[in-house]
Amino acid sequence: MSETELPDNRMSARIRRYIPSLLSYMASSGSLIMASVAQLVTFAILARFLGAAEFGMFITIMAITSIVVHICGMGGAECLLRRVAQDNKIYPSMLGHNLILVGISGSLLIAAGMLILPYWIEFSTNPVTNQISLFLYLVTNVVLLRLILLVEAIYIGHSNFKAANLSVVGFAFARTLAAVLACIVFGVNTINGWAWWQFSCHLLVLLVYWALLLRLGKPKFRLVREEIKLGIFFATPFIFRAFRQNIDLLLLGLLLSPAVIGSYGVARRIVDSSYLNIDAMNRLLYPRLARLSANGIDKAWPLAKKSTFIALGIAVFTAVFIYCLAPYLPLIFGHEYQSMVYFTQILCWVIIPFSLWSIGVEVMGAAGEHGYRAAILNAGNLLGTPVLAFATWLMPPTGTFISIYLIEFSIAASVWWVLLWLIRRQRTRTQPQAD
């Protein structure tokens, strides 16, 4: 073998080594992107057929339930990823634990919503119709959605990424099909009519998915006490982040016209969907990080460092793509939503700071450092929410944009400072043992 052949062989071996990971990422990101596109098609259909006023109301209820759905289940889904990835035999207990938490918390949340939200949202002047629609939206977007999301977590915990990807895509296309049938075929043009179609779609998907899950084993209904605290730590950042991410929608709904809030809501949905490229990588990383960090968080550092550079590259590419796509959005959603272009081009760069901190919090979560993870994200969201609310009230929507970027970059800086400190602390602890 000549000297010139050896580097080429090494290079080809390295490329072959990364091919499985690349293919897994392409499948994961592809499924999430397909789901995101299907979701945008659903929104486009609803925006056209419901009209600006009714669609703005739909955005409002979606903003509220987007917060509440993270409370439902109290973060129990994380143990389906972490514990099941480490030991598949524990799956029945983790599943039963989740179902109990979803049942208890979901019932309480629906009851609270039925008591509070009628003072805020009115779907119809008829009190009975209003109560029925509200109940359907709460059940659908909180309990049924949480149970459907558990399916993806279960498959990822079993490292069955193909099934996880299919569950995401199937659910997204089912919602799109429901919107096509409801609005285009049957002429539904009210938010009350859509409530029934959305409920039926979610219920049907849930029944199919859970019938397929029976192959993995039946749940053992018992609470795993040590996981309750960890689940709360895991869930609270999502709860507070969802609250921060939706406080602008709720306030702008009071300050601006329904057409504008509809445009802003869709722009936000597009930007939030852009995170899926990063989430796709995180779905693949989390089980690997959990196994690597089982012997110390510092063992996951090489993979975390490499993944952060990849995530940053993905974020820049995605932001540029959305910026160039934005001028064509009114052709899809309708000319009532012209301000959507401006909103989208301003917000599309938020994915960059998100990519910087998302890998860091995944490492902390996989290592079981949920306390530090929750402290950083909760502090950022709790401090950021009043800042965002005040800026939105003071200068809508310019103040909203400025505060969003300030909060995201602050969280990124805090996450990496704490992560590097945790790694140094772990290495200090293990160094004397090595000596």
C-alpha angles and dihedrals in degrees: 000000000000123000091245093058097056098069090047091051091048091049093049090047090052091049091050090050092057096043095086092050091047092050091048091051092047090052092046096045092040092056093048092046091050089050090049092050090048090050092051090050088052090051091047092054093047092046092054099043101037094045128224097290098048092039090052088055089049090053089052095054090044090053091052096046091045086066097042096049090066090057092051108092093016093244094303092139090076093069089056086061102038105032097036091047088056096042123009092194091073092060099101092054093046091049093050090047090055095047092052092050093047092049096050099039094040093054092049093047093050091049091050092047093051090053100043110030099061087071089057109031129042117188094174140007087233106088094210094050090046093053093046093050092047091050092050093050092049095048092044101043097037114030103021092041092049091052091048091050089053088065092064091047091051093053093045090050087056090047089241095139094164092061091043091053092047091050091054095046094043093052093048094049091046090057091048091050090050090053092049093050095043100044107023102032103031099026100237108175105161133079090234092057092048091053091069094047094048092048092050092048094051093045093051093048091048093052092049095046096048092047087058092048092061087083089070094055141279121279123259105218108224135114115247098214099198089056095055093072093043090048092053090049089050095046101044095071090053091047095050092040090051089049091050092045093051102038088083091054092049094047095042087052087063096042105038137045122275091249091056094046088049090054092045091047093054091045089052091048091052092049092046089050089055088066087069091082088061093040089054090061092044091054089060095041101050098072090044092048090048091055094043094048094048087095095040138321091254090068089067094052099093092052092043093052093049092045093052093059090048091049091050091053091049090049095053092048092048093048093051091048093052092046090055092044096050099084090061096053097092088060087063103036100032136262092276086078102059094133088062090083094059094044093049096048092050096047101039093087093062089089089073098067088038090058090051096057103029095075091049094055090046089057092050092048094047090050091052092248091135094143094062092040092051093044093056098043095040092049091048093049097041092049093038096052097066090041090052092044094049093045090048092050092045100046113008118222102353092059088051092058095047094049094047092058093043092053096046095050091046091054091048092053092047094048094053094044091054094041093053089047091052091050092050090048092051092049091049090054095049096042097076090049090053091049 
